[in-house]
Amino acid sequence: MNLSPTQYEALVKRASPKSKAPKTILCAFLIGGGICVIGQLLRSWFLSSNISETHTATLVAASLILLSALLTGLGVYDNLAKYAGAGTLVPITGFANAVVSPALEFKSEGFILGLGAKIFIIAGPVIAYGTIASVIYGVIYWLFTAAF
Amino acid sequence: MELLMDCIKAFLVGGLLCAIGQILIDYTKLTPARILVSFVVSGVILGGIGVYEPLVKFAGAGATVPLTGFGYSLANGVREAVDKEGLIGALTGGLCASSGGITAAMLLAILVALFFHSHDKS
């Protein structure tokens, strides 16, 4: 069978499975939005109990991290992540999952260089680059406020 | 009914931020770790130029729960610390503001690892 590259490409395209992209995006939207609603219920509750805005933010984050850590321990979060994709990755619960999941997996390699080191395998870069970006912003902000 | 409206706004904005993450996964070669780093750094930039604050006012947890909100709290912390203490605040403000979440995650990782076992990833 003699095929030109373009014909071959068309054949490959026809044979490969259809992209599931729209469905994955919808799943991410629904589940990610759902997690934010849980956060909003907690936030409204804390704010209505006269807790300050700053403390509310910390408490909402900590509560969601607790929830995500338990669900990760039970193996539920990773199952949900198969359907939700970025819907479970982008919220703070995904950050918690990225810390707890390697803790479970690498516990067998010891508590120091196994668990202790590997919990930062994804969270480490996030914290490092986030903090560095905030330092750069802080210096720029200082220059502006000090100069004017 | 205000609670219902707050939840709808949180759902829409939070869902949208997650959908952006999914689009990045589906249509670019960015790995999940790179996407998380981009979200946090974007949050710092958007928080710094003052765009994220109105979104938080509007959507509440829909803006603070996604990782861009983590970046926003880093930027906020740095600005407050610089206001209070000058340039040294640029070094201390970020992690101070986000220390609660980071500490909770570390603590729970150890606790969960003590009581649970790794699950089959298949």
Interface residues (C-beta under 8 A of the other chain):
Chain A: S19 A21 T24 I25 L26 C27 A28 F29 L30 I31 G32 G33 G34 I35 C36 V37 G39 Q40 L41 L42 R43 S44 T54 A57 T58 L59 V60 A61 A62 L64 I65 L66 A69 L70 T72 G73 L74 G75 D78 A84 G85 A86 G87 L89 V90 P91 I92 T93 G94 F95 A96 A98 V99 V100 A103 L104 E105 K107 S108 L115 I119 I122 A123 P125 V126 I127 Y129 G130 T131 A133 S134 V135 Y137 G138 V139 I140 Y141 W142 T145 A146
Chain B: L3 D6 C7 A10 F11 L12 V13 G14 G15 L16 L17 C18 A19 I20 G21 Q22 I23 L24 I25 D26 Y27 P32 A33 I35 L36 V37 F39 V40 V41 G43 V44 I45 G47 G48 A59 G60 A61 G62 T64 V65 P66 L67 G69 F70 G71 S73 L74 A75 G77 V78 R79 A81 V82 D83 G86 L87 G89 A90 L91 G93 G94 L95 A97 S98 G100 G101 I102 A104 A105 M106 L108 A109 I110 L111 V112 A113 F115 F116 H117 S118 H119 K121
